[in-house]
């Protein structure tokens, strides 16, 4: 007789992953596997030994560590949900969970899956995954160059060390240049990515580099029902702190979401505010109401996300006179 299974929670680490299988009777089964192809296949065999009929897999969005496993399970035909770690953390707090181990976390994720039935995840297309890998590699190279430049400017007096730093910085600059070229060649090679990149490039402040990052970090714009949902995904929606008559905290960005998107939109927002008549006119009202410089920049970042959603959804380039034309 087959046993129906409700949820599989997975806690991912670099070299291994812990799983918790919860059956309909509420009992939990735990196991640890290596985070590689061999481990994935052993997991599949383990699940098969439990005579799986109906299984919902859930794991946290933890960068690249869980991507290969999520794709493996999706290709195997399992519904897979990749959830924001903040959701699981809040769920743990609601259960007054005090212990934190990999085993406990795997079970917590499984019980979160049972309680909330999170939306099923679909992996990005192969060309989008390649773009994402290239964009994130570029980000790492730029971060390394900044660190080395900071070391060089810190007052190095040993010639051999200074020469080593200068050589490494020159190497990183060349790698950055080559990676940027690879990104553009990849986008130009895929008509869909090229069309979307051109649409994003029509928005003030957004250039080729930012457009590539937006396409990599928001691989499927159709999964969002509104621009506000995309802004929430990026952590760019306002967060108010008010309670009773005594708590009157300053409204700020939630910052619960994709940090790469927030980081990528900061300088484009400042460029748009400085160089675009559309953004200058849009921001003038905020300044007149006494909004701080950082509040205006945050709002401009959110505006860029809204505009990106608009051009990608409609397939129409940005037009600053659109409102006047439709009036």
Secondary structure by P-SEA (a helix, b strand, c coil): cbbbbcbbbbbbcccbbbbbbbccccbbbbbcccccaaaaaaaaaaaaaacccbbbbbbccccccaaaaaaaaaaaccccccccaaaaaaaaaaaccccccaaaaaaaaaaaaaaccccbbbbccaaaaaaaaaaaaaaaaaaaaaaaaaaaacccccaaaaaaaaaaaaaaaaaaaaaaaaaaaaaaacaaaaaaaaaaaacccccaaaaaaaaaaaccccccccaaaaaaaacccbbbbbccccccccccccccccaaaaaaaaaaaaaaacccaaaaaaaaaaaaacccaaaaaaaaaaaaaaaaaaaaaaccccccccccccc
